[in-house]
Amino acid sequence: MIDNSERSVIVKYAKIILPTIAATATVLIFFYENYRLPLKVLETSVNYKDQTNVIESLSKDIAEANRKLDESTHEHHATNAKLDIAQKRISSQESFLKQLQLTQLFEPNNFYPVTYGRPRIGDQIDSLREIYREELLEWITDPDGDRKVRITDPDSYFEYIEYDYDKETGRISGIVFDAPFTENDILLHRLYEIGGQPTRSSTFNVSRWKVSPDVNSFLIGSNTYMILDKGISPILWRDPIEK
């Protein structure tokens, strides 16, 4: 049991300690309410302002990007409009040049088309190498063993030109000019102007003009024109009706 003297000591220290604890608690509460809480509030306010600034900066960047995109789109449309105009002008010029080319397919009194006056029937096939670049010449042997050279020139009115030649002598025996299909018989009209009324086949749409005593030219349909050596004729040539 605690005697009276010990109880007196405990009471004495309790009176000292309790006020001290109370004072300390009061100080802590005061510090928390007056410093710690305001600091947290200030920290939260600063973070909020930082985030707001970031959002505002991003919004400005997005607005600027959209503005540049709109300008770029406008410039793109303007460029496309200029390209369309240029393309129409090019197409118009190409059409004009094509029509001009059609009016000058042949020279007067010459059954060889313009720019194709050499080589002629009877010339040597190797002379093509003196006129055309090698990459334009396609040397062909067909299934029957016949030899020919095909020329495909992107600048020509004709889709291709073929030269048949004798494999032993190299002598050119036939020239075929394959033209684009047209409904207005351009080649026929041009050949009329050069050679007059042709001899017509009685069974097929084939016309013949005499180029020289030993050479004939033939028009099959409206777009295949041939110049052939004496004694050679297209397989469709049958029963000609002489003028």
C-alpha positions in Angstrom: 0.0 0.0 0.0 1.1 3.6 -0.7 1.5 5.6 2.5 0.6 9.2 2.9 4.1 10.5 2.1 4.3 8.7 -1.3 0.8 9.8 -2.2 1.8 13.4 -1.4 4.9 13.1 -3.8 2.8 11.7 -6.6 0.2 14.4 -6.3 2.9 17.0 -6.3 4.6 15.7 -9.6 1.2 15.2 -11.2 0.4 18.9 -10.6 3.7 19.7 -12.3 3.5 17.3 -15.3 -0.2 17.7 -16.2 0.0 21.4 -16.9 3.2 20.8 -18.9 1.4 18.2 -21.1 -1.5 20.4 -21.5 0.7 23.3 -22.5 2.6 21.1 -25.0 -0.7 19.9 -26.5 -1.9 23.5 -26.7 1.3 24.5 -28.5 1.0 21.6 -31.0 -2.6 22.4 -31.8 -1.7 26.0 -32.3 1.2 25.1 -34.6 -0.9 22.7 -36.6 -3.8 25.1 -37.0 -1.7 28.2 -37.7 1.2 26.8 -39.7 0.8 23.2 -40.8 -2.7 23.6 -42.2 -2.0 26.9 -44.0 1.2 25.3 -45.5 -0.8 22.4 -46.9 -3.4 24.8 -48.2 -0.7 26.9 -49.8 1.0 23.8 -51.3 -2.3 22.6 -52.8 -3.0 26.1 -54.2 0.5 26.2 -55.8 0.0 22.8 -57.4 -3.4 23.8 -58.6 -2.0 27.0 -60.2 0.9 24.9 -61.8 -1.6 22.5 -63.3 -3.8 25.4 -64.5 -0.8 27.0 -66.2 0.2 23.7 -67.9 -3.4 23.3 -69.2 -3.5 26.9 -70.4 -0.1 26.3 -72.2 -1.3 23.1 -73.8 -4.5 24.8 -74.9 -2.6 27.6 -76.6 -0.3 25.0 -78.3 -3.4 23.1 -79.6 -5.0 26.3 -80.8 -1.8 27.3 -82.6 -1.5 23.9 -84.2 -5.1 24.0 -85.4 -4.5 27.5 -86.9 -1.4 26.2 -88.8 -3.4 23.2 -89.9 -6.1 25.4 -91.2 -3.6 27.5 -93.1 -1.9 24.4 -94.4 -5.2 23.0 -95.6 -6.1 26.3 -97.3 -2.6 26.3 -99.0 -3.1 22.7 -100.0 -6.5 23.5 -101.7 -4.9 26.5 -103.4 -2.0 24.4 -104.7 -4.4 21.7 -105.9 -6.4 24.3 -107.8 -3.3 25.6 -109.5 -2.3 22.0 -110.4 -5.7 21.4 -111.9 -5.4 24.5 -114.0 -1.9 23.5 -115.1 -3.1 20.0 -116.0 -6.0 21.3 -118.1 -3.5 23.6 -120.0 -1.2 20.6 -120.6 -4.1 18.5 -121.8 -5.2 21.3 -124.1 -1.7 21.6 -125.5 -1.3 17.8 -125.9 -4.7 17.7 -127.8 -3.5 20.6 -130.0 -0.2 18.9 -130.8 -2.0 15.6 -131.5 -4.3 17.3 -134.0 -1.4 19.0 -135.6 0.4 15.7 -135.8 -2.6 14.1 -137.5 -2.6 16.7 -140.2 1.0 16.1 -140.9 1.2 12.3 -140.8 2.4 12.2 -144.5 4.2 14.5 -146.8 2.7 15.1 -150.2 3.1 12.2 -152.7 4.9 10.1 -150.1 3.4 6.9 -148.7 6.0 6.7 -145.9 4.8 8.6 -142.8 6.7 11.6 -141.7 9.9 10.8 -139.7 9.7 7.2 -141.0 11.1 7.8 -144.5 14.2 5.7 -143.5 14.8 2.8 -143.8 12.6 1.8 -146.7 11.6 -1.5 -148.3 14.8 -3.0 -149.7 17.2 -1.3 -147.2 19.2 -3.2 -144.6 17.7 -3.8 -141.2 20.9 -2.8 -139.4 20.3 0.8 -140.6 17.8 1.1 -137.8 20.6 1.2 -135.3 21.8 4.4 -137.1 18.5 6.1 -136.6 17.1 4.8 -133.2 18.5 4.3 -129.8 19.1 0.6 -129.1 16.6 0.6 -126.2 13.8 1.4 -128.6 14.6 -1.6 -130.8 13.0 -5.0 -129.9 14.4 -7.8 -132.0 11.8 -10.6 -132.4 11.7 -14.1 -133.8 8.1 -15.2 -134.1 7.0 -18.9 -133.8 7.3 -19.4 -137.6 10.9 -18.3 -137.5 10.3 -14.9 -139.2 12.4 -12.1 -138.0 11.2 -8.6 -137.2 12.2 -5.5 -135.2 9.5 -3.6 -133.2 9.9 0.0 -132.3 7.7 1.6 -129.6 8.2 5.3 -129.5 6.2 7.2 -126.8 6.4 10.4 -128.9 5.0 8.7 -132.1 1.4 8.8 -133.2 1.7 5.1 -134.0 1.5 2.7 -131.1 4.3 0.6 -132.6 6.2 0.1 -135.9 7.4 -3.3 -137.1 10.1 -4.0 -139.7 10.1 -7.5 -141.3 13.4 -8.6 -142.8 15.1 -11.6 -144.4 17.2 -13.4 -141.8 19.8 -14.4 -144.4 20.3 -11.1 -146.2 18.9 -8.6 -143.6 16.8 -7.0 -146.4 13.6 -5.2 -145.2 10.6 -6.7 -146.9 7.7 -5.2 -144.9 6.8 -2.3 -142.6 3.7 -2.3 -140.3 2.4 0.9 -138.7 -0.1 0.2 -136.0 -2.2 3.3 -135.2 -4.7 4.0 -132.4 -8.3 3.0 -133.3 -10.3 6.0 -134.5 -13.9 6.3 -135.7 -13.1 9.0 -138.4 -10.8 7.0 -140.6 -7.9 9.5 -140.3 -5.4 7.2 -142.1 -7.8 6.5 -144.9 -8.4 10.2 -145.5 -4.7 10.9 -145.5 -3.9 8.1 -147.9 -6.7 9.3 -150.2 -5.0 12.7 -150.3 -1.7 11.0 -151.3 -2.7 8.2 -153.6 -6.3 8.9 -154.6 -8.9 6.1 -154.8 -7.5 2.8 -153.7 -8.1 -0.7 -155.0 -10.5 -2.4 -152.5 -10.8 -6.0 -151.5 -14.2 -7.4 -152.3 -14.6 -9.4 -149.1 -12.7 -7.6 -146.3 -12.1 -4.0 -145.4 -8.7 -3.7 -147.0 -7.5 -1.0 -149.3 -4.4 -1.0 -151.6 -2.3 1.7 -153.1 0.7 1.3 -155.4 3.8 3.0 -153.9 6.2 2.0 -156.7 6.3 -0.7 -159.4 7.6 -3.2 -156.8 6.0 -1.9 -153.6 2.4 -1.7 -152.4 0.8 -0.2 -149.4 -2.3 -1.6 -147.6 -4.7 -0.2 -145.0 -6.5 -2.9 -143.0 -9.6 -1.6 -141.3 -8.9 2.0 -140.1 -5.7 1.6 -138.1 -3.2 -0.9 -139.5 -1.1 0.5 -142.3 1.4 -1.7 -144.1 4.1 -1.1 -146.8 5.1 -4.4 -148.4 7.6 -5.7 -151.0 6.5 -7.0 -154.4 4.7 -10.3 -154.2 3.7 -9.9 -150.5 0.2 -9.0 -149.4 -1.8 -9.2 -146.1 -3.5 -12.5 -145.4 -6.9 -10.7 -145.6 -6.3 -9.5 -149.1 -8.8 -11.4 -151.4 -10.3 -10.9 -154.8 -9.4 -7.2 -155.4 -11.8 -5.2 -157.5 -9.6 -3.2 -159.9 -10.4 0.4 -160.5 
